[in-house]
Amino acid sequence: MNLRLVQQSHRQRCSRLNLIPKIVPQAFKSVEYIEGNGEPGSIKKVTFGAESQFNYMKQKVEALDKENFVYIYSVIEGDAFMNKLEKNHL
């Protein structure tokens, strides 16, 4: 029973991800989880559309609070910000 709920929830997330490129195809070519399925620690790849000057970016989900509508992520890779961001290692 719990597995069924998890599968439905995952399907709902995937359908929402697929909806974004359909609504604004000039801005987004695809949005997909390449690791995980939306929980903290998941990695999402956003591929920008043909009209964008950028190709892609990857985001890591840091925190998710559905009750308070909080979604916190970090940009971990991509050409959209690489000329602007500086990466520091401790």
PDB file of N, CA, C and O in Angstrom:
ATOM      1  N   MET A   1       0.821  -1.192   0.000  1.00  0.00           N
ATOM      2  CA  MET A   1       0.000   0.000   0.000  1.00  0.00           C
ATOM      3  C   MET A   1       0.865   1.256   0.000  1.00  0.00           C
ATOM      4  O   MET A   1       0.616   2.159  -0.799  1.00  0.00           O
ATOM      5  N   ASN A   2       1.867   1.346   0.862  1.00  0.00           N
ATOM      6  CA  ASN A   2       2.738   2.520   0.893  1.00  0.00           C
ATOM      7  C   ASN A   2       3.501   2.677  -0.415  1.00  0.00           C
ATOM      8  O   ASN A   2       3.694   3.795  -0.894  1.00  0.00           O
ATOM      9  N   LEU A   3       3.932   1.565  -0.992  1.00  0.00           N
ATOM     10  CA  LEU A   3       4.652   1.620  -2.261  1.00  0.00           C
ATOM     11  C   LEU A   3       3.769   2.231  -3.341  1.00  0.00           C
ATOM     12  O   LEU A   3       4.253   3.003  -4.169  1.00  0.00           O
ATOM     13  N   ARG A   4       2.501   1.903  -3.344  1.00  0.00           N
ATOM     14  CA  ARG A   4       1.566   2.444  -4.325  1.00  0.00           C
ATOM     15  C   ARG A   4       1.465   3.968  -4.192  1.00  0.00           C
ATOM     16  O   ARG A   4       1.432   4.677  -5.198  1.00  0.00           O
ATOM     17  N   LEU A   5       1.415   4.471  -2.962  1.00  0.00           N
ATOM     18  CA  LEU A   5       1.350   5.909  -2.732  1.00  0.00           C
ATOM     19  C   LEU A   5       2.630   6.590  -3.199  1.00  0.00           C
ATOM     20  O   LEU A   5       2.582   7.671  -3.788  1.00  0.00           O
ATOM     21  N   VAL A   6       3.777   5.959  -2.938  1.00  0.00           N
ATOM     22  CA  VAL A   6       5.053   6.512  -3.379  1.00  0.00           C
ATOM     23  C   VAL A   6       5.097   6.557  -4.903  1.00  0.00           C
ATOM     24  O   VAL A   6       5.556   7.547  -5.474  1.00  0.00           O
ATOM     25  N   GLN A   7       4.629   5.505  -5.570  1.00  0.00           N
ATOM     26  CA  GLN A   7       4.627   5.470  -7.024  1.00  0.00           C
ATOM     27  C   GLN A   7       3.726   6.556  -7.591  1.00  0.00           C
ATOM     28  O   GLN A   7       4.099   7.216  -8.562  1.00  0.00           O
ATOM     29  N   GLN A   8       2.548   6.756  -7.007  1.00  0.00           N
ATOM     30  CA  GLN A   8       1.647   7.795  -7.485  1.00  0.00           C
ATOM     31  C   GLN A   8       2.282   9.168  -7.288  1.00  0.00           C
ATOM     32  O   GLN A   8       2.220  10.021  -8.173  1.00  0.00           O
ATOM     33  N   SER A   9       2.885   9.373  -6.136  1.00  0.00           N
ATOM     34  CA  SER A   9       3.528  10.650  -5.856  1.00  0.00           C
ATOM     35  C   SER A   9       4.654  10.904  -6.857  1.00  0.00           C
ATOM     36  O   SER A   9       4.800  12.020  -7.356  1.00  0.00           O
ATOM     37  N   HIS A  10       5.442   9.885  -7.149  1.00  0.00           N
ATOM     38  CA  HIS A  10       6.535  10.014  -8.118  1.00  0.00           C
ATOM     39  C   HIS A  10       5.970  10.328  -9.501  1.00  0.00           C
ATOM     40  O   HIS A  10       6.519  11.173 -10.209  1.00  0.00           O
ATOM     41  N   ARG A  11       4.883   9.665  -9.900  1.00  0.00           N
ATOM     42  CA  ARG A  11       4.260   9.943 -11.194  1.00  0.00           C
ATOM     43  C   ARG A  11       3.760  11.378 -11.260  1.00  0.00           C
ATOM     44  O   ARG A  11       3.898  12.039 -12.289  1.00  0.00           O
ATOM     45  N   GLN A  12       3.185  11.858 -10.173  1.00  0.00           N
ATOM     46  CA  GLN A  12       2.693  13.229 -10.144  1.00  0.00           C
ATOM     47  C   GLN A  12       3.849  14.209 -10.314  1.00  0.00           C
ATOM     48  O   GLN A  12       3.733  15.175 -11.068  1.00  0.00           O
ATOM     49  N   ARG A  13       4.965  13.971  -9.620  1.00  0.00           N
ATOM     50  CA  ARG A  13       6.130  14.846  -9.751  1.00  0.00           C
ATOM     51  C   ARG A  13       6.644  14.843 -11.184  1.00  0.00           C
ATOM     52  O   ARG A  13       6.960  15.898 -11.734  1.00  0.00           O
ATOM     53  N   CYS A  14       6.729  13.665 -11.789  1.00  0.00           N
ATOM     54  CA  CYS A  14       7.231  13.560 -13.157  1.00  0.00           C
ATOM     55  C   CYS A  14       6.310  14.280 -14.135  1.00  0.00           C
ATOM     56  O   CYS A  14       6.784  14.947 -15.055  1.00  0.00           O
ATOM     57  N   SER A  15       5.007  14.152 -13.944  1.00  0.00           N
ATOM     58  CA  SER A  15       4.091  14.830 -14.857  1.00  0.00           C
ATOM     59  C   SER A  15       4.204  16.343 -14.717  1.00  0.00           C
ATOM     60  O   SER A  15       4.079  17.058 -15.711  1.00  0.00           O
ATOM     61  N   ARG A  16       4.438  16.850 -13.500  1.00  0.00           N
ATOM     62  CA  ARG A  16       4.645  18.287 -13.320  1.00  0.00           C
ATOM     63  C   ARG A  16       5.929  18.735 -14.012  1.00  0.00           C
ATOM     64  O   ARG A  16       5.959  19.799 -14.630  1.00  0.00           O
ATOM     65  N   LEU A  17       6.980  17.939 -13.915  1.00  0.00           N
ATOM     66  CA  LEU A  17       8.243  18.288 -14.573  1.00  0.00           C
ATOM     67  C   LEU A  17       8.067  18.332 -16.085  1.00  0.00           C
ATOM     68  O   LEU A  17       8.630  19.200 -16.752  1.00  0.00           O
ATOM     69  N   ASN A  18       7.288  17.403 -16.627  1.00  0.00           N
ATOM     70  CA  ASN A  18       7.062  17.360 -18.068  1.00  0.00           C
ATOM     71  C   ASN A  18       6.152  18.482 -18.532  1.00  0.00           C
ATOM     72  O   ASN A  18       6.176  18.845 -19.708  1.00  0.00           O
ATOM     73  N   LEU A  19       5.353  19.035 -17.640  1.00  0.00           N
ATOM     74  CA  LEU A  19       4.431  20.103 -17.987  1.00  0.00           C
ATOM     75  C   LEU A  19       5.147  21.426 -18.267  1.00  0.00           C
ATOM     76  O   LEU A  19       4.734  22.168 -19.158  1.00  0.00           O
ATOM     77  N   ILE A  20       6.196  21.728 -17.532  1.00  0.00           N
ATOM     78  CA  ILE A  20       6.903  22.996 -17.678  1.00  0.00           C
ATOM     79  C   ILE A  20       7.404  23.206 -19.117  1.00  0.00           C
ATOM     80  O   ILE A  20       7.145  24.271 -19.678  1.00  0.00           O
ATOM     81  N   PRO A  21       8.102  22.255 -19.737  1.00  0.00           N
ATOM     82  CA  PRO A  21       8.547  22.463 -21.118  1.00  0.00           C
ATOM     83  C   PRO A  21       7.387  22.600 -22.111  1.00  0.00           C
ATOM     84  O   PRO A  21       7.542  23.234 -23.155  1.00  0.00           O
ATOM     85  N   LYS A  22       6.239  22.016 -21.798  1.00  0.00           N
ATOM     86  CA  LYS A  22       5.083  22.145 -22.689  1.00  0.00           C
ATOM     87  C   LYS A  22       4.476  23.541 -22.609  1.00  0.00           C
ATOM     88  O   LYS A  22       3.974  24.061 -23.606  1.00  0.00           O
ATOM     89  N   ILE A  23       4.521  24.142 -21.431  1.00  0.00           N
ATOM     90  CA  ILE A  23       3.948  25.475 -21.249  1.00  0.00           C
ATOM     91  C   ILE A  23       4.846  26.541 -21.870  1.00  0.00           C
ATOM     92  O   ILE A  23       4.357  27.444 -22.548  1.00  0.00           O
ATOM     93  N   VAL A  24       6.139  26.444 -21.645  1.00  0.00           N
ATOM     94  CA  VAL A  24       7.095  27.439 -22.164  1.00  0.00           C
ATOM     95  C   VAL A  24       8.252  26.734 -22.892  1.00  0.00           C
ATOM     96  O   VAL A  24       9.381  26.732 -22.403  1.00  0.00           O
ATOM     97  N   PRO A  25       7.969  26.136 -24.062  1.00  0.00           N
ATOM     98  CA  PRO A  25       9.011  25.373 -24.767  1.00  0.00           C
ATOM     99  C   PRO A  25      10.181  26.228 -25.235  1.00  0.00           C
ATOM    100  O   PRO A  25      11.288  25.717 -25.401  1.00  0.00           O
ATOM    101  N   GLN A  26       9.956  27.518 -25.449  1.00  0.00           N
ATOM    102  CA  GLN A  26      11.054  28.382 -25.863  1.00  0.00           C
ATOM    103  C   GLN A  26      12.049  28.598 -24.725  1.00  0.00           C
ATOM    104  O   GLN A  26      13.217  28.899 -24.972  1.00  0.00           O
ATOM    105  N   ALA A  27      11.594  28.445 -23.482  1.00  0.00           N
ATOM    106  CA  ALA A  27      12.468  28.654 -22.326  1.00  0.00           C
ATOM    107  C   ALA A  27      13.094  27.357 -21.826  1.00  0.00           C
ATOM    108  O   ALA A  27      14.259  27.345 -21.427  1.00  0.00           O
ATOM    109  N   PHE A  28      12.326  26.261 -21.845  1.00  0.00           N
ATOM    110  CA  PHE A  28      12.809  24.994 -21.291  1.00  0.00           C
ATOM    111  C   PHE A  28      12.593  23.857 -22.281  1.00  0.00           C
ATOM    112  O   PHE A  28      11.495  23.666 -22.804  1.00  0.00           O
ATOM    113  N   LYS A  29      13.653  23.116 -22.522  1.00  0.00           N
ATOM    114  CA  LYS A  29      13.554  21.928 -23.376  1.00  0.00           C
ATOM    115  C   LYS A  29      13.119  20.722 -22.539  1.00  0.00           C
ATOM    116  O   LYS A  29      12.263  19.942 -22.955  1.00  0.00           O
ATOM    117  N   SER A  30      13.724  20.582 -21.346  1.00  0.00           N
ATOM    118  CA  SER A  30      13.355  19.469 -20.471  1.00  0.00           C
ATOM    119  C   SER A  30      13.742  19.783 -19.031  1.00  0.00           C
ATOM    120  O   SER A  30      14.640  20.582 -18.765  1.00  0.00           O
ATOM    121  N   VAL A  31      13.040  19.130 -18.117  1.00  0.00           N
ATOM    122  CA  VAL A  31      13.345  19.194 -16.692  1.00  0.00           C
ATOM    123  C   VAL A  31      13.195  17.768 -16.184  1.00  0.00           C
ATOM    124  O   VAL A  31      12.132  17.163 -16.328  1.00  0.00           O
ATOM    125  N   GLU A  32      14.268  17.222 -15.583  1.00  0.00           N
ATOM    126  CA  GLU A  32      14.223  15.825 -15.154  1.00  0.00           C
ATOM    127  C   GLU A  32      15.095  15.597 -13.929  1.00  0.00           C
ATOM    128  O   GLU A  32      16.124  16.249 -13.751  1.00  0.00           O
ATOM    129  N   TYR A  33      14.671  14.669 -13.093  1.00  0.00           N
ATOM    130  CA  TYR A  33      15.515  14.245 -11.981  1.00  0.00           C
ATOM    131  C   TYR A  33      16.483  13.211 -12.513  1.00  0.00           C
ATOM    132  O   TYR A  33      16.074  12.205 -13.092  1.00  0.00           O
ATOM    133  N   ILE A  34      17.771  13.459 -12.314  1.00  0.00           N
ATOM    134  CA  ILE A  34      18.772  12.490 -12.758  1.00  0.00           C
ATOM    135  C   ILE A  34      19.272  11.650 -11.593  1.00  0.00           C
ATOM    136  O   ILE A  34      19.920  10.623 -11.793  1.00  0.00           O
ATOM    137  N   GLU A  35      18.966  12.093 -10.362  1.00  0.00           N
ATOM    138  CA  GLU A  35      19.201  11.304  -9.150  1.00  0.00           C
ATOM    139  C   GLU A  35      18.054  11.585  -8.197  1.00  0.00           C
ATOM    140  O   GLU A  35      17.709  12.743  -7.966  1.00  0.00           O
ATOM    141  N   GLY A  36      17.466  10.546  -7.646  1.00  0.00           N
ATOM    142  CA  GLY A  36      16.366  10.718  -6.713  1.00  0.00           C
ATOM    143  C   GLY A  36      15.069  11.076  -7.426  1.00  0.00           C
ATOM    144  O   GLY A  36      14.980  11.023  -8.653  1.00  0.00           O
ATOM    145  N   ASN A  37      14.059  11.442  -6.626  1.00  0.00           N
ATOM    146  CA  ASN A  37      12.767  11.781  -7.218  1.00  0.00           C
ATOM    147  C   ASN A  37      12.133  13.012  -6.566  1.00  0.00           C
ATOM    148  O   ASN A  37      10.910  13.147  -6.535  1.00  0.00           O
ATOM    149  N   GLY A  38      12.970  13.895  -6.054  1.00  0.00           N
ATOM    150  CA  GLY A  38      12.463  15.141  -5.517  1.00  0.00           C
ATOM    151  C   GLY A  38      12.723  15.363  -4.040  1.00  0.00           C
ATOM    152  O   GLY A  38      12.585  16.484  -3.549  1.00  0.00           O
ATOM    153  N   GLU A  39      13.093  14.326  -3.333  1.00  0.00           N
ATOM    154  CA  GLU A  39      13.397  14.461  -1.909  1.00  0.00           C
ATOM    155  C   GLU A  39      14.755  15.149  -1.740  1.00  0.00           C
ATOM    156  O   GLU A  39      15.529  15.209  -2.695  1.00  0.00           O
ATOM    157  N   PRO A  40      15.059  15.669  -0.544  1.00  0.00           N
ATOM    158  CA  PRO A  40      16.371  16.276  -0.328  1.00  0.00           C
ATOM    159  C   PRO A  40      17.500  15.327  -0.745  1.00  0.00           C
ATOM    160  O   PRO A  40      17.475  14.132  -0.451  1.00  0.00           O
ATOM    161  N   GLY A  41      18.475  15.890  -1.430  1.00  0.00           N
ATOM    162  CA  GLY A  41      19.583  15.100  -1.964  1.00  0.00           C
ATOM    163  C   GLY A  41      19.417  14.778  -3.441  1.00  0.00           C
ATOM    164  O   GLY A  41      20.381  14.380  -4.094  1.00  0.00           O
ATOM    165  N   SER A  42      18.215  14.941  -3.979  1.00  0.00           N
ATOM    166  CA  SER A  42      17.960  14.675  -5.394  1.00  0.00           C
ATOM    167  C   SER A  42      18.676  15.705  -6.266  1.00  0.00           C
ATOM    168  O   SER A  42      18.924  16.833  -5.842  1.00  0.00           O
ATOM    169  N   ILE A  43      19.002  15.296  -7.488  1.00  0.00           N
ATOM    170  CA  ILE A  43      19.636  16.176  -8.460  1.00  0.00           C
ATOM    171  C   ILE A  43      18.688  16.328  -9.642  1.00  0.00           C
ATOM    172  O   ILE A  43      18.249  15.340 -10.232  1.00  0.00           O
ATOM    173  N   LYS A  44      18.377  17.589  -9.984  1.00  0.00           N
ATOM    174  CA  LYS A  44      17.485  17.890 -11.095  1.00  0.00           C
ATOM    175  C   LYS A  44      18.281  18.601 -12.183  1.00  0.00           C
ATOM    176  O   LYS A  44      19.052  19.517 -11.900  1.00  0.00           O
ATOM    177  N   LYS A  45      18.088  18.172 -13.433  1.00  0.00           N
ATOM    178  CA  LYS A  45      18.736  18.822 -14.573  1.00  0.00           C
ATOM    179  C   LYS A  45      17.683  19.593 -15.361  1.00  0.00           C
ATOM    180  O   LYS A  45      16.660  19.041 -15.766  1.00  0.00           O
ATOM    181  N   VAL A  46      17.952  20.862 -15.567  1.00  0.00           N
ATOM    182  CA  VAL A  46      17.094  21.735 -16.364  1.00  0.00           C
ATOM    183  C   VAL A  46      17.838  22.025 -17.660  1.00  0.00           C
ATOM    184  O   VAL A  46      18.924  22.604 -17.638  1.00  0.00           O
ATOM    185  N   THR A  47      17.258  21.625 -18.792  1.00  0.00           N
ATOM    186  CA  THR A  47      17.836  21.912 -20.097  1.00  0.00           C
ATOM    187  C   THR A  47      17.035  23.050 -20.712  1.00  0.00           C
ATOM    188  O   THR A  47      15.821  22.943 -20.890  1.00  0.00           O
ATOM    189  N   PHE A  48      17.713  24.126 -21.032  1.00  0.00           N
ATOM    190  CA  PHE A  48      17.038  25.312 -21.545  1.00  0.00           C
ATOM    191  C   PHE A  48      16.675  25.145 -23.012  1.00  0.00           C
ATOM    192  O   PHE A  48      17.280  24.345 -23.726  1.00  0.00           O
ATOM    193  N   GLY A  49      15.681  25.908 -23.453  1.00  0.00           N
ATOM    194  CA  GLY A  49      15.187  25.849 -24.825  1.00  0.00           C
ATOM    195  C   GLY A  49      16.126  26.495 -25.822  1.00  0.00           C
ATOM    196  O   GLY A  49      17.128  27.108 -25.454  1.00  0.00           O
ATOM    197  N   ALA A  50      15.782  26.347 -27.096  1.00  0.00           N
ATOM    198  CA  ALA A  50      16.623  26.831 -28.193  1.00  0.00           C
ATOM    199  C   ALA A  50      16.813  28.344 -28.164  1.00  0.00           C
ATOM    200  O   ALA A  50      17.839  28.846 -28.623  1.00  0.00           O
ATOM    201  N   GLU A  51      15.843  29.071 -27.635  1.00  0.00           N
ATOM    202  CA  GLU A  51      15.946  30.530 -27.616  1.00  0.00           C
ATOM    203  C   GLU A  51      16.796  31.059 -26.459  1.00  0.00           C
ATOM    204  O   GLU A  51      17.072  32.256 -26.384  1.00  0.00           O
ATOM    205  N   SER A  52      17.203  30.176 -25.572  1.00  0.00           N
ATOM    206  CA  SER A  52      18.008  30.591 -24.430  1.00  0.00           C
ATOM    207  C   SER A  52      19.474  30.706 -24.830  1.00  0.00           C
ATOM    208  O   SER A  52      19.941  30.008 -25.731  1.00  0.00           O
ATOM    209  N   GLN A  53      20.182  31.583 -24.160  1.00  0.00           N
ATOM    210  CA  GLN A  53      21.622  31.698 -24.406  1.00  0.00           C
ATOM    211  C   GLN A  53      22.412  30.652 -23.626  1.00  0.00           C
ATOM    212  O   GLN A  53      23.625  30.532 -23.797  1.00  0.00           O
ATOM    213  N   PHE A  54      21.728  29.896 -22.771  1.00  0.00           N
ATOM    214  CA  PHE A  54      22.374  28.877 -21.945  1.00  0.00           C
ATOM    215  C   PHE A  54      21.906  27.490 -22.351  1.00  0.00           C
ATOM    216  O   PHE A  54      20.872  27.343 -23.004  1.00  0.00           O
ATOM    217  N   ASN A  55      22.669  26.469 -21.965  1.00  0.00           N
ATOM    218  CA  ASN A  55      22.336  25.087 -22.301  1.00  0.00           C
ATOM    219  C   ASN A  55      21.611  24.363 -21.167  1.00  0.00           C
ATOM    220  O   ASN A  55      20.531  23.809 -21.372  1.00  0.00           O
ATOM    221  N   TYR A  56      22.207  24.369 -19.964  1.00  0.00           N
ATOM    222  CA  TYR A  56      21.631  23.580 -18.877  1.00  0.00           C
ATOM    223  C   TYR A  56      22.104  24.089 -17.526  1.00  0.00           C
ATOM    224  O   TYR A  56      23.015  24.912 -17.431  1.00  0.00           O
ATOM    225  N   MET A  57      21.455  23.573 -16.480  1.00  0.00           N
ATOM    226  CA  MET A  57      21.939  23.730 -15.111  1.00  0.00           C
ATOM    227  C   MET A  57      21.452  22.535 -14.305  1.00  0.00           C
ATOM    228  O   MET A  57      20.406  21.955 -14.594  1.00  0.00           O
ATOM    229  N   LYS A  58      22.228  22.182 -13.295  1.00  0.00           N
ATOM    230  CA  LYS A  58      21.841  21.115 -12.375  1.00  0.00           C
ATOM    231  C   LYS A  58      21.613  21.727 -11.002  1.00  0.00           C
ATOM    232  O   LYS A  58      22.369  22.586 -10.548  1.00  0.00           O
ATOM    233  N   GLN A  59      20.542  21.258 -10.350  1.00  0.00           N
ATOM    234  CA  GLN A  59      20.182  21.740  -9.021  1.00  0.00           C
ATOM    235  C   GLN A  59      20.161  20.565  -8.055  1.00  0.00           C
ATOM    236  O   GLN A  59      19.733  19.467  -8.412  1.00  0.00           O
ATOM    237  N   LYS A  60      20.620  20.797  -6.835  1.00  0.00           N
ATOM    238  CA  LYS A  60      20.533  19.799  -5.774  1.00  0.00           C
ATOM    239  C   LYS A  60      19.467  20.266  -4.791  1.00  0.00           C
ATOM    240  O   LYS A  60      19.525  21.388  -4.289  1.00  0.00           O
ATOM    241  N   VAL A  61      18.493  19.398  -4.517  1.00  0.00           N
ATOM    242  CA  VAL A  61      17.432  19.725  -3.561  1.00  0.00           C
ATOM    243  C   VAL A  61      18.028  19.660  -2.164  1.00  0.00           C
ATOM    244  O   VAL A  61      18.490  18.607  -1.725  1.00  0.00           O
ATOM    245  N   GLU A  62      18.015  20.780  -1.477  1.00  0.00           N
ATOM    246  CA  GLU A  62      18.571  20.867  -0.127  1.00  0.00           C
ATOM    247  C   GLU A  62      17.511  20.591   0.932  1.00  0.00           C
ATOM    248  O   GLU A  62      17.777  19.888   1.907  1.00  0.00           O
ATOM    249  N   ALA A  63      16.316  21.136   0.750  1.00  0.00           N
ATOM    250  CA  ALA A  63      15.232  20.960   1.727  1.00  0.00           C
ATOM    251  C   ALA A  63      13.897  21.058   1.016  1.00  0.00           C
ATOM    252  O   ALA A  63      13.756  21.751   0.008  1.00  0.00           O
ATOM    253  N   LEU A  64      12.918  20.348   1.564  1.00  0.00           N
ATOM    254  CA  LEU A  64      11.574  20.343   1.009  1.00  0.00           C
ATOM    255  C   LEU A  64      10.584  20.304   2.155  1.00  0.00           C
ATOM    256  O   LEU A  64      10.606  19.380   2.968  1.00  0.00           O
ATOM    257  N   ASP A  65       9.714  21.304   2.224  1.00  0.00           N
ATOM    258  CA  ASP A  65       8.672  21.372   3.250  1.00  0.00           C
ATOM    259  C   ASP A  65       7.355  21.635   2.536  1.00  0.00           C
ATOM    260  O   ASP A  65       7.010  22.783   2.256  1.00  0.00           O
ATOM    261  N   LYS A  66       6.621  20.568   2.242  1.00  0.00           N
ATOM    262  CA  LYS A  66       5.383  20.675   1.473  1.00  0.00           C
ATOM    263  C   LYS A  66       4.312  21.466   2.210  1.00  0.00           C
ATOM    264  O   LYS A  66       3.551  22.205   1.586  1.00  0.00           O
ATOM    265  N   GLU A  67       4.246  21.325   3.506  1.00  0.00           N
ATOM    266  CA  GLU A  67       3.217  22.011   4.283  1.00  0.00           C
ATOM    267  C   GLU A  67       3.357  23.529   4.202  1.00  0.00           C
ATOM    268  O   GLU A  67       2.358  24.247   4.164  1.00  0.00           O
ATOM    269  N   ASN A  68       4.590  24.012   4.178  1.00  0.00           N
ATOM    270  CA  ASN A  68       4.839  25.460   4.145  1.00  0.00           C
ATOM    271  C   ASN A  68       5.283  25.949   2.757  1.00  0.00           C
ATOM    272  O   ASN A  68       5.698  27.097   2.603  1.00  0.00           O
ATOM    273  N   PHE A  69       5.191  25.074   1.755  1.00  0.00           N
ATOM    274  CA  PHE A  69       5.548  25.409   0.382  1.00  0.00           C
ATOM    275  C   PHE A  69       6.969  25.960   0.272  1.00  0.00           C
ATOM    276  O   PHE A  69       7.203  26.991  -0.359  1.00  0.00           O
ATOM    277  N   VAL A  70       7.916  25.250   0.901  1.00  0.00           N
ATOM    278  CA  VAL A  70       9.320  25.648   0.873  1.00  0.00           C
ATOM    279  C   VAL A  70      10.104  24.623   0.059  1.00  0.00           C
ATOM    280  O   VAL A  70      10.032  23.419   0.308  1.00  0.00           O
ATOM    281  N   TYR A  71      10.853  25.126  -0.918  1.00  0.00           N
ATOM    282  CA  TYR A  71      11.712  24.293  -1.762  1.00  0.00           C
ATOM    283  C   TYR A  71      13.049  25.019  -1.847  1.00  0.00           C
ATOM    284  O   TYR A  71      13.140  26.093  -2.440  1.00  0.00           O
ATOM    285  N   ILE A  72      14.087  24.431  -1.253  1.00  0.00           N
ATOM    286  CA  ILE A  72      15.405  25.058  -1.237  1.00  0.00           C
ATOM    287  C   ILE A  72      16.351  24.183  -2.065  1.00  0.00           C
ATOM    288  O   ILE A  72      16.433  22.969  -1.876  1.00  0.00           O
ATOM    289  N   TYR A  73      17.058  24.834  -2.980  1.00  0.00           N
ATOM    290  CA  TYR A  73      17.987  24.099  -3.824  1.00  0.00           C
ATOM    291  C   TYR A  73      19.262  24.903  -4.035  1.00  0.00           C
ATOM    292  O   TYR A  73      19.295  26.117  -3.832  1.00  0.00           O
ATOM    293  N   SER A  74      20.310  24.198  -4.448  1.00  0.00           N
ATOM    294  CA  SER A  74      21.582  24.827  -4.799  1.00  0.00           C
ATOM    295  C   SER A  74      21.867  24.531  -6.258  1.00  0.00           C
ATOM    296  O   SER A  74      21.625  23.416  -6.722  1.00  0.00           O
ATOM    297  N   VAL A  75      22.374  25.501  -6.982  1.00  0.00           N
ATOM    298  CA  VAL A  75      22.844  25.261  -8.348  1.00  0.00           C
ATOM    299  C   VAL A  75      24.242  24.677  -8.220  1.00  0.00           C
ATOM    300  O   VAL A  75      25.136  25.306  -7.654  1.00  0.00           O
ATOM    301  N   ILE A  76      24.426  23.471  -8.748  1.00  0.00           N
ATOM    302  CA  ILE A  76      25.704  22.778  -8.571  1.00  0.00           C
ATOM    303  C   ILE A  76      26.507  22.669  -9.858  1.00  0.00           C
ATOM    304  O   ILE A  76      27.696  22.352  -9.822  1.00  0.00           O
ATOM    305  N   GLU A  77      25.867  22.930 -10.997  1.00  0.00           N
ATOM    306  CA  GLU A  77      26.571  22.805 -12.269  1.00  0.00           C
ATOM    307  C   GLU A  77      25.751  23.499 -13.348  1.00  0.00           C
ATOM    308  O   GLU A  77      24.536  23.650 -13.215  1.00  0.00           O
ATOM    309  N   GLY A  78      26.414  23.914 -14.407  1.00  0.00           N
ATOM    310  CA  GLY A  78      25.707  24.476 -15.541  1.00  0.00           C
ATOM    311  C   GLY A  78      26.409  25.678 -16.117  1.00  0.00           C
ATOM    312  O   GLY A  78      27.224  26.317 -15.452  1.00  0.00           O
ATOM    313  N   ASP A  79      26.090  25.983 -17.357  1.00  0.00           N
ATOM    314  CA  ASP A  79      26.733  27.107 -18.014  1.00  0.00           C
ATOM    315  C   ASP A  79      26.033  28.432 -17.751  1.00  0.00           C
ATOM    316  O   ASP A  79      26.576  29.485 -18.084  1.00  0.00           O
ATOM    317  N   ALA A  80      24.855  28.405 -17.168  1.00  0.00           N
ATOM    318  CA  ALA A  80      24.086  29.625 -16.947  1.00  0.00           C
ATOM    319  C   ALA A  80      24.764  30.585 -15.973  1.00  0.00           C
ATOM    320  O   ALA A  80      24.635  31.800 -16.120  1.00  0.00           O
ATOM    321  N   PHE A  81      25.473  30.065 -14.996  1.00  0.00           N
ATOM    322  CA  PHE A  81      26.048  30.913 -13.965  1.00  0.00           C
ATOM    323  C   PHE A  81      27.561  30.771 -13.814  1.00  0.00           C
ATOM    324  O   PHE A  81      28.151  31.423 -12.952  1.00  0.00           O
ATOM    325  N   MET A  82      28.178  29.965 -14.602  1.00  0.00           N
ATOM    326  CA  MET A  82      29.584  29.652 -14.378  1.00  0.00           C
ATOM    327  C   MET A  82      30.502  30.857 -14.528  1.00  0.00           C
ATOM    328  O   MET A  82      31.549  30.900 -13.883  1.00  0.00           O
ATOM    329  N   ASN A  83      30.153  31.829 -15.347  1.00  0.00           N
ATOM    330  CA  ASN A  83      30.991  33.021 -15.472  1.00  0.00           C
ATOM    331  C   ASN A  83      30.774  33.985 -14.314  1.00  0.00           C
ATOM    332  O   ASN A  83      31.563  34.909 -14.116  1.00  0.00           O
ATOM    333  N   LYS A  84      29.712  33.774 -13.554  1.00  0.00           N
ATOM    334  CA  LYS A  84      29.354  34.687 -12.465  1.00  0.00           C
ATOM    335  C   LYS A  84      29.679  34.140 -11.074  1.00  0.00           C
ATOM    336  O   LYS A  84      29.909  34.913 -10.144  1.00  0.00           O
ATOM    337  N   LEU A  85      29.700  32.808 -10.926  1.00  0.00           N
ATOM    338  CA  LEU A  85      29.899  32.199  -9.618  1.00  0.00           C
ATOM    339  C   LEU A  85      31.339  31.761  -9.427  1.00  0.00           C
ATOM    340  O   LEU A  85      32.035  31.416 -10.382  1.00  0.00           O
ATOM    341  N   GLU A  86      31.760  31.783  -8.208  1.00  0.00           N
ATOM    342  CA  GLU A  86      33.081  31.313  -7.839  1.00  0.00           C
ATOM    343  C   GLU A  86      32.902  30.190  -6.840  1.00  0.00           C
ATOM    344  O   GLU A  86      32.163  30.349  -5.868  1.00  0.00           O
ATOM    345  N   LYS A  87      33.538  29.089  -7.045  1.00  0.00           N
ATOM    346  CA  LYS A  87      33.393  27.932  -6.170  1.00  0.00           C
ATOM    347  C   LYS A  87      34.519  27.925  -5.142  1.00  0.00           C
ATOM    348  O   LYS A  87      35.693  27.980  -5.508  1.00  0.00           O
ATOM    349  N   ASN A  88      34.173  27.858  -3.876  1.00  0.00           N
ATOM    350  CA  ASN A  88      35.163  27.799  -2.805  1.00  0.00           C
ATOM    351  C   ASN A  88      35.153  26.435  -2.157  1.00  0.00           C
ATOM    352  O   ASN A  88      34.087  25.883  -1.887  1.00  0.00           O
ATOM    353  N   HIS A  89      36.307  25.894  -1.908  1.00  0.00           N
ATOM    354  CA  HIS A  89      36.454  24.616  -1.220  1.00  0.00           C
ATOM    355  C   HIS A  89      37.061  24.866   0.143  1.00  0.00           C
ATOM    356  O   HIS A  89      38.039  25.604   0.263  1.00  0.00           O
ATOM    357  N   LEU A  90      36.501  24.266   1.161  1.00  0.00           N
ATOM    358  CA  LEU A  90      37.049  24.427   2.521  1.00  0.00           C
ATOM    359  C   LEU A  90      37.986  23.298   2.850  1.00  0.00           C
ATOM    360  O   LEU A  90      38.545  23.259   3.946  1.00  0.00           O
TER     361      LEU A  90
END
